[in-house]
Amino acid sequence: MSIRTVRDVYVVDAVRTPIGKFGGALAGVRPDDLAAHVVRALVDRTPDLDPARIDDVVFGDANGAGEDNRDVARMAVLLAGLPVTVPGATVNRLCGSGLEAVIQAARAIALGDASVAIAGGVESMTRAPWVVQKPERAHPAGHQQMWSTTLGWRMTNPRMPAEWTGSLGEGAELIAEKHGITREAQDAFALDSHRKAAAAWNAGLYDGEVVPYPGVDLQRDECIRESSTLEALARLKPAFRTDGTGTVTAGNASPLNDGAAALLLTDEAGLAATGREPLARISASAVTGIEPQFFGLGPVDAVQRALAKAGRDLSGLAAFELNEAFAAQALGCLAAWPELDPAVVNPRGGAIAIGHPLGASGARLAGSVAHQLAAAGSGTGMAALCIGVGQGIALVLER
């Protein structure tokens, strides 16, 4: 039996669309077109690479109930005008789907099953459809329940314990209670996210990463509130608990969004074919499970496991992109990592400001870490997300 050598995996480039708000500038763009746009952008930015050399395209997509229903990765390949010989696969790990796509594509390259791959994610929460179950009988009495597929549980299995199937916002409230995270701390964290994101855009830090969708007047992330204040955030009512105990609001939670992101990954031979210097190298990854109601703390163990595989530790990180599903969730994770320098966490803003298009977010975070490491010239970076129904996912990159 032959033993295959594990190959290094390089991030050659990473792009994303500006993130649109729910019902906003990208509302008229199909998710398969969003995915095709970032795939095409990667190919156009690497003119020395023959697109026929791309061995696979892997995309994360958390919904898959509407225009993204028929293997959106393969649709992106065809809509982007890549050779029909380039395959595509779609994966779903809910909020971690985009990072799962990166991990799966990187694993294929590391094992020698691919030399060049594109990995990314897409979500249009605006265009997520309403769905209804087929009746169990041909002519049922009454009406079937109609469900929105934008976010959260639908058609819940009654065998699931009730505490596992609560809303994501209620999960954030549970984390706030567990860690004693106040409303004031959550609002301050949210305001900081907006200020950092606005500053990054104003400084041009996203210019080499963001590729606006053609024909749409959206040049930067649509949900950033540069003029927000603590006073304005304090006036918002709790969104999930109305009994006087609530602390989670629309202001300290990530919004609903539309967008896509993608990375070009290669081995050494594929890298030579691009004629480019890589942004970073993928070092290790991990996925873990946790009680579903505490889903927001999923990254805690995933990050530690990924770092252990890479032989690194939190104190040595130069960049850490932690998805901000909720301020309470992010603060709960950070409380578990006292050795982590807070200055390296989401220095260009996080999902509370930038947005969280579910299937795309993991790819956005991984791409952002790669660009940050390239700008620094060296270092170790981390991308991590919590995942609904109780999972965590993490990826280590190095330069």
C-alpha positions as CSV (number, residue, x, y, z in Angstrom):
1,M,0.0,0.0,0.0
2,S,1.4,3.4,-1.0
3,I,1.6,6.2,1.4
4,R,0.8,9.7,0.1
5,T,2.8,12.7,1.1
6,V,0.8,15.5,2.6
7,R,1.3,18.6,0.5
8,D,1.3,22.3,1.5
9,V,-1.8,24.2,0.6
10,Y,-1.5,27.9,-0.4
11,V,-4.1,30.6,-0.4
12,V,-3.2,32.4,-3.7
13,D,-6.0,35.0,-3.6
14,A,-9.2,35.8,-1.8
15,V,-12.1,38.0,-2.9
16,R,-15.6,38.8,-1.7
17,T,-18.5,41.0,-2.7
18,P,-19.5,43.9,-0.6
19,I,-22.0,42.5,1.9
20,G,-25.6,43.7,1.2
21,K,-28.3,44.2,3.8
22,F,-31.5,42.3,3.9
23,G,-33.7,43.7,1.1
24,G,-30.9,46.1,0.1
25,A,-28.7,46.7,-2.9
26,L,-28.0,43.0,-3.7
27,A,-31.7,41.9,-3.3
28,G,-32.1,41.7,-7.0
29,V,-29.1,39.4,-7.5
30,R,-29.6,35.6,-7.4
31,P,-27.2,33.6,-5.1
32,D,-25.9,31.5,-8.0
33,D,-24.9,34.8,-9.8
34,L,-23.2,36.1,-6.6
35,A,-21.2,32.9,-6.4
36,A,-20.3,33.0,-10.1
37,H,-19.1,36.6,-9.7
38,V,-16.5,35.8,-7.1
39,V,-15.4,32.7,-9.0
40,R,-14.9,34.7,-12.2
41,A,-13.1,37.4,-10.3
42,L,-10.5,35.0,-9.0
43,V,-9.9,33.6,-12.5
44,D,-9.6,37.1,-14.0
45,R,-7.2,38.2,-11.3
46,T,-4.9,35.2,-12.1
47,P,-4.5,35.5,-15.9
48,D,-1.6,33.0,-16.0
49,L,-3.8,30.2,-14.7
50,D,-5.5,28.1,-17.2
51,P,-9.1,27.7,-15.8
52,A,-9.1,24.1,-17.1
53,R,-6.5,23.4,-14.4
54,I,-9.1,24.0,-11.6
55,D,-9.7,20.5,-10.2
56,D,-12.8,21.4,-8.2
57,V,-15.0,24.3,-6.9
58,V,-16.4,23.8,-3.4
59,F,-18.9,26.3,-2.0
60,G,-20.7,26.6,1.3
61,D,-24.4,27.4,1.3
62,A,-26.5,27.3,4.5
63,N,-29.9,27.6,2.9
64,G,-30.2,25.8,-0.4
65,A,-34.0,26.1,-0.5
66,G,-34.4,28.5,-3.4
67,E,-32.3,29.6,-6.4
68,D,-29.3,28.0,-4.7
69,N,-31.0,24.6,-4.6
70,R,-29.3,22.7,-7.4
71,D,-25.6,22.5,-6.3
72,V,-24.8,26.2,-6.4
73,A,-21.1,25.5,-6.7
74,R,-21.6,23.8,-10.1
75,M,-24.0,26.5,-11.1
76,A,-21.3,29.1,-10.3
77,V,-18.8,27.2,-12.5
78,L,-21.1,27.3,-15.5
79,L,-22.4,30.8,-15.0
80,A,-18.8,32.1,-14.5
81,G,-17.9,30.7,-17.9
82,L,-15.4,28.1,-16.7
83,P,-14.8,25.0,-18.8
84,V,-17.6,22.5,-18.3
85,T,-14.9,20.0,-17.3
86,V,-14.5,21.9,-13.9
87,P,-16.7,20.2,-11.3
88,G,-18.4,21.7,-8.3
89,A,-19.8,20.6,-5.0
90,T,-21.9,22.4,-2.3
91,V,-21.5,21.8,1.4
92,N,-23.6,22.7,4.4
93,R,-22.4,23.2,7.9
94,L,-24.8,26.1,8.5
95,C,-22.9,29.2,9.6
96,G,-19.6,27.4,9.1
97,S,-20.4,26.3,5.5
98,G,-17.9,28.7,3.8
99,L,-15.1,27.7,6.1
100,E,-16.1,24.0,5.7
101,A,-15.7,24.5,1.9
102,V,-12.2,25.9,2.4
103,I,-11.3,23.0,4.7
104,Q,-12.6,20.3,2.3
105,A,-10.9,21.8,-0.7
106,A,-7.6,22.2,1.2
107,R,-7.8,18.6,2.4
108,A,-8.2,17.4,-1.2
109,I,-5.1,19.4,-2.2
110,A,-3.1,18.2,0.8
111,L,-3.8,14.6,-0.1
112,G,-3.0,15.0,-3.7
113,D,-6.5,14.6,-5.0
114,A,-6.4,18.2,-6.4
115,S,-3.7,20.7,-7.4
116,V,-5.9,23.8,-7.9
117,A,-9.3,24.5,-6.3
118,I,-11.6,27.3,-5.6
119,A,-13.4,27.3,-2.2
120,G,-16.0,29.8,-1.0
121,G,-19.5,30.4,0.1
122,V,-22.7,32.3,-0.8
123,E,-26.0,33.3,0.8
124,S,-28.9,35.5,-0.2
125,M,-30.9,35.7,2.9
126,T,-33.1,38.3,1.1
127,R,-34.1,35.8,-1.6
128,A,-34.5,32.8,0.7
129,P,-38.0,31.5,-0.1
130,W,-41.0,30.5,1.9
131,V,-41.5,26.7,1.9
132,V,-44.4,24.5,2.7
133,Q,-44.5,20.7,3.3
134,K,-46.5,18.6,0.9
135,P,-49.7,17.3,2.5
136,E,-49.6,13.8,4.0
137,R,-52.9,13.1,2.4
138,A,-54.2,14.0,-1.0
139,H,-57.0,16.3,0.3
140,P,-56.2,17.3,3.8
141,A,-58.4,19.4,6.0
142,G,-57.0,22.8,7.0
143,H,-53.7,24.3,5.8
144,Q,-50.1,23.4,5.9
145,Q,-47.6,25.6,7.9
146,M,-45.6,27.9,5.7
147,W,-42.0,28.5,6.8
148,S,-39.5,31.2,6.0
149,T,-36.1,29.8,5.1
150,T,-34.2,33.1,5.9
151,L,-32.9,32.0,9.3
152,G,-33.3,29.4,12.0
153,W,-35.4,26.3,12.7
154,R,-38.2,25.1,10.4
155,M,-40.1,21.9,10.3
156,T,-38.5,21.0,13.7
157,N,-38.4,17.4,14.6
158,P,-40.7,17.0,17.7
159,R,-38.3,14.4,19.1
160,M,-35.7,17.1,19.7
161,P,-35.5,18.4,23.3
162,A,-37.1,21.9,23.5
163,E,-33.9,23.4,24.9
164,W,-32.0,22.4,21.7
165,T,-34.4,24.1,19.3
166,G,-34.7,27.6,20.7
167,S,-33.9,30.6,18.7
168,L,-30.3,31.7,18.0
169,G,-31.0,34.9,19.9
170,E,-32.2,33.0,23.0
171,G,-28.9,31.1,22.8
172,A,-27.1,34.4,22.9
173,E,-29.1,35.3,26.0
174,L,-28.1,32.1,27.7
175,I,-24.4,32.8,27.0
176,A,-24.8,36.3,28.4
177,E,-26.3,34.8,31.6
178,K,-23.6,32.1,31.8
179,H,-20.8,34.6,31.6
180,G,-22.4,37.7,33.2
181,I,-22.2,39.7,30.0
182,T,-24.1,42.9,30.4
183,R,-26.2,44.8,27.9
184,E,-23.7,47.7,28.1
185,A,-20.7,45.4,27.3
186,Q,-22.6,44.0,24.3
187,D,-23.4,47.4,23.0
188,A,-19.8,48.6,23.4
189,F,-18.6,45.6,21.6
190,A,-21.0,46.3,18.7
191,L,-20.1,49.9,18.5
192,D,-16.4,49.0,18.3
193,S,-17.2,46.6,15.4
194,H,-18.8,49.4,13.4
195,R,-16.0,51.8,14.2
196,K,-13.3,49.4,13.2
197,A,-15.1,48.4,10.0
198,A,-15.6,52.0,9.0
199,A,-12.0,52.9,9.7
200,A,-10.8,49.9,7.6
201,W,-12.9,50.9,4.7
202,N,-11.8,54.6,5.0
203,A,-8.2,53.5,5.1
204,G,-8.6,51.4,1.9
205,L,-7.8,48.1,3.7
206,Y,-10.6,46.3,1.8
207,D,-9.7,47.7,-1.7
208,G,-7.7,44.7,-2.7
209,E,-10.2,42.2,-1.4
210,V,-13.7,43.4,-2.3
211,V,-15.1,43.0,-5.9
212,P,-18.4,44.9,-6.3
213,Y,-21.1,43.2,-8.3
214,P,-21.4,44.7,-11.8
215,G,-24.5,46.9,-12.4
216,V,-25.2,47.2,-8.7
217,D,-24.5,50.5,-6.8
218,L,-22.8,48.9,-3.8
219,Q,-19.1,49.6,-3.3
220,R,-18.8,48.8,0.4
221,D,-20.5,46.8,3.1
222,E,-24.1,48.1,3.5
223,C,-24.8,47.6,7.2
224,I,-21.9,49.6,8.7
225,R,-23.2,52.4,10.8
226,E,-20.2,54.8,11.1
227,S,-22.3,57.3,13.1
228,S,-23.7,54.9,15.6
229,T,-23.4,55.8,19.3
230,L,-23.8,54.0,22.6
231,E,-26.8,56.1,23.3
232,A,-28.5,55.0,20.1
233,L,-27.7,51.4,20.8
234,A,-29.1,51.7,24.3
235,R,-32.5,52.8,23.0
236,L,-33.1,49.6,21.1
237,K,-35.4,47.1,22.7
238,P,-34.4,43.5,23.4
239,A,-35.3,41.3,20.4
240,F,-35.8,37.9,21.9
241,R,-36.8,38.4,25.6
242,T,-39.5,40.9,26.5
243,D,-39.8,40.0,30.2
244,G,-37.2,42.6,31.3
245,T,-34.3,40.2,31.3
246,G,-33.3,40.6,27.7
247,T,-30.0,42.0,26.6
248,V,-29.7,41.0,23.0
249,T,-30.9,43.5,20.5
250,A,-30.8,44.2,16.7
251,G,-27.9,46.5,17.5
252,N,-25.6,44.0,19.2
253,A,-26.3,41.1,16.8
254,S,-25.3,40.4,13.3
255,P,-27.9,41.5,10.6
256,L,-29.4,39.4,7.8
257,N,-27.3,39.7,4.7
258,D,-26.5,38.8,1.1
259,G,-23.0,38.1,-0.3
260,A,-20.4,35.7,-1.6
261,A,-16.7,35.1,-1.0
262,A,-14.1,32.8,-2.5
263,L,-10.4,31.7,-2.2
264,L,-8.0,30.3,-4.8
265,L,-6.1,27.4,-3.3
266,T,-3.2,25.4,-4.7
267,D,-0.4,23.1,-4.0
268,E,3.2,23.9,-5.0
269,A,2.7,22.9,-8.7
270,G,-0.5,24.8,-8.9
271,L,1.1,27.8,-7.3
272,A,3.8,27.9,-10.0
273,A,1.1,27.8,-12.6
274,T,-0.5,31.0,-11.2
275,G,2.7,33.0,-11.4
276,R,1.8,34.6,-8.1
277,E,3.1,34.7,-4.6
278,P,0.7,33.2,-2.1
279,L,-1.1,35.3,0.6
280,A,-0.8,32.5,3.2
281,R,-0.5,28.8,3.8
282,I,-3.2,26.7,5.4
283,S,-1.8,25.0,8.5
284,A,-4.6,23.2,10.4
285,S,-8.3,23.0,11.1
286,A,-10.8,21.6,13.5
287,V,-14.5,21.1,14.0
288,T,-16.2,20.4,17.3
289,G,-19.7,19.9,18.9
290,I,-21.3,21.5,21.9
291,E,-24.8,21.6,23.4
292,P,-27.0,23.2,20.8
293,Q,-28.4,25.9,23.1
294,F,-24.8,27.1,23.7
295,F,-23.9,27.0,20.0
296,G,-22.2,30.4,20.3
297,L,-19.4,28.9,22.4
298,G,-18.6,26.3,19.8
299,P,-15.4,28.1,18.6
300,V,-13.8,27.8,22.1
301,D,-12.8,24.1,21.7
302,A,-12.4,24.2,17.9
303,V,-9.8,27.0,18.1
304,Q,-7.8,25.2,20.8
305,R,-7.8,21.9,18.8
306,A,-6.8,23.6,15.6
307,L,-3.9,25.4,17.3
308,A,-2.7,22.2,18.9
309,K,-2.6,20.6,15.5
310,A,-0.6,23.5,14.1
311,G,1.8,23.6,17.1
312,R,0.8,27.2,17.9
313,D,-1.0,29.0,20.7
314,L,-3.3,31.9,21.2
315,S,-0.7,34.3,22.4
316,G,1.2,33.9,19.1
317,L,-1.6,34.9,16.8
318,A,-1.1,38.0,14.6
319,A,-4.7,38.0,13.2
320,F,-7.9,36.4,14.5
321,E,-11.2,36.7,12.6
322,L,-14.0,35.5,15.0
323,N,-17.4,35.6,13.5
324,E,-19.7,38.0,15.5
325,A,-23.0,36.3,15.3
326,F,-23.9,38.1,18.5
327,A,-21.8,40.4,20.8
328,A,-22.7,38.1,23.7
329,Q,-21.5,35.1,21.8
330,A,-18.2,36.7,20.8
331,L,-17.6,38.0,24.3
332,G,-18.4,34.6,25.7
333,C,-15.7,33.0,23.5
334,L,-13.2,35.7,24.3
335,A,-13.7,35.2,28.0
336,A,-12.3,31.6,27.5
337,W,-9.1,32.9,25.9
338,P,-7.5,35.3,28.4
339,E,-4.1,34.9,26.8
340,L,-5.4,36.2,23.5
341,D,-4.4,39.8,22.6
342,P,-7.8,41.6,21.9
343,A,-6.0,43.9,19.5
344,V,-5.7,41.1,16.9
345,V,-9.4,40.2,17.0
346,N,-11.4,41.5,14.1
347,P,-9.2,44.6,13.6
348,R,-11.1,45.5,10.4
349,G,-14.5,45.1,12.0
350,G,-16.7,42.0,12.4
351,A,-20.0,40.6,11.3
352,I,-22.1,42.9,13.6
353,A,-21.0,45.7,11.3
354,I,-20.0,44.0,8.0
355,G,-22.8,41.4,8.0
356,H,-23.2,37.7,8.2
357,P,-24.5,36.1,4.9
358,L,-24.5,32.6,6.5
359,G,-22.9,30.4,3.9
360,A,-20.4,33.0,2.8
361,S,-19.1,34.2,6.2
362,G,-16.5,31.4,6.8
363,A,-14.9,32.1,3.4
364,R,-14.9,35.8,4.1
365,L,-13.1,35.3,7.4
366,A,-10.5,33.0,6.0
367,G,-9.9,35.4,3.1
368,S,-9.6,38.3,5.5
369,V,-7.0,36.5,7.6
370,A,-5.0,35.6,4.5
371,H,-4.9,39.3,3.4
372,Q,-4.0,40.5,6.8
373,L,-1.1,38.0,7.0
374,A,0.1,39.0,3.6
375,A,0.0,42.7,4.6
376,A,2.0,42.0,7.7
377,G,4.5,39.9,5.8
378,S,4.5,37.0,8.4
379,G,2.6,35.5,11.3
380,T,-0.1,33.0,12.3
381,G,-3.8,33.7,11.8
382,M,-7.0,32.1,12.8
383,A,-10.6,32.1,11.4
384,A,-13.4,30.7,13.5
385,L,-17.2,30.6,13.7
386,C,-19.9,29.3,15.9
387,I,-22.6,27.2,14.2
388,G,-26.3,26.8,14.9
389,V,-27.3,23.5,16.5
390,G,-24.1,23.4,18.4
391,Q,-20.8,23.3,16.5
392,G,-17.6,25.2,16.2
393,I,-15.1,25.4,13.3
394,A,-11.6,26.9,13.1
395,L,-8.8,27.3,10.5
396,V,-5.2,28.2,11.1
397,L,-3.2,30.0,8.4
398,E,0.5,31.0,8.4
399,R,2.7,33.3,6.4
